[in-house]
Amino acid sequence: MPKALGFAAQAADKPLEYFEFERRDPTENDVEIEIAYCGVCHSDLHQARNEWGGTVFPCVPGHEIVGKVTRVGKKVTKYQVGDTVGVGCMVDSCRTCANCEDGYEQYCDNGFVGTYNGEDKHSGGVTFGGYSNRITVDQDFVLKVSDKLDLAGVAPLLCAGITTYSPLRHWGVRDGHKVGVVGLGGLGHMAVKLAKAMGAEVVLFTTSPSKVDDAKRLGADHVVISKDEEQMKAWRNRLDFILNTVAAPHDLDTYLTLLRLNGTMTLVGVPAESHPSPAVYNLIAKRRSLAGSLIGGIAETQEMLDFCAEHGITSDIEMIAMDDINEAYERMLKSDVKYRFVIDMATLKQK
């Protein structure tokens, strides 16, 4: 079994540190990948610090992975050595439930296997993620990545990209729609880019006046300071769809009233504490809907990657060295990143 190098959290109250472990040799359906870049998702921090509970230590985070195929199993038909590929939030699922058979592995009735902190069906242990130099994954959970795009900027598409693409596609965002995006962070900046590429008129809602220019650079047609009651009032009953990316409890009614008849607001941010319950009248008055969405299935994630390649979309990133991950976590807590940290795995050296 090949030795892998990585960074892991050994306990919830400990910083991530250098960690050596073993990856399995490719089975007949496996693809071995040399990782070039791995994005840093806020859920990595939640898991490493056991803020959601259930973290198994040591924990090697990372589920926004791009790299090159180095070995393949004898039954692998989808990839060959040298291919540029990606791995997102899942590395397996039961594959037999109705949701899996319909291509919704993210909603597997038996629970999908997370790229890290999931149950490793091969070893019986825990899966280790992309903060490492290599990973071995079943070919059915590996994705094709276009060489047209900057690979470092592609990495966050495997989580932030699909998390925002999936609801935009599911709720049929298209040319002529007015779409609101709440929050301009790692998810929000991708939502603006994707909704604009789908033809929507995009309205970005933020509490920070300092983000106005950046939102417009990213493609927003309008920027609304959500603390300004008059600005908010001007958008009441006008939006077809709202993608709410904010991962902190806030008043949902503020945004529900901006939806027109049959409009939907979908939540993709996961706050540590629940949002205050919205007023029922604001839903029934215009037959509005409040919904939620996870990531996407494997087929939809590939569709998203192809869409981004076609439209030249990548994430806005700040590259960091592996040794800088703990500082990046602290900066992420302060929203001090535009808009996604990505680890250059060439900086991961044996110690």
Order of alpha helices (4+ residues) and beta strands (2+ residues): beta-beta-beta-alpha-beta-beta-beta-alpha-beta-beta-beta-alpha-alpha-beta-alpha-beta-alpha-beta-alpha-beta-alpha-beta-alpha-beta-alpha-beta-alpha-beta
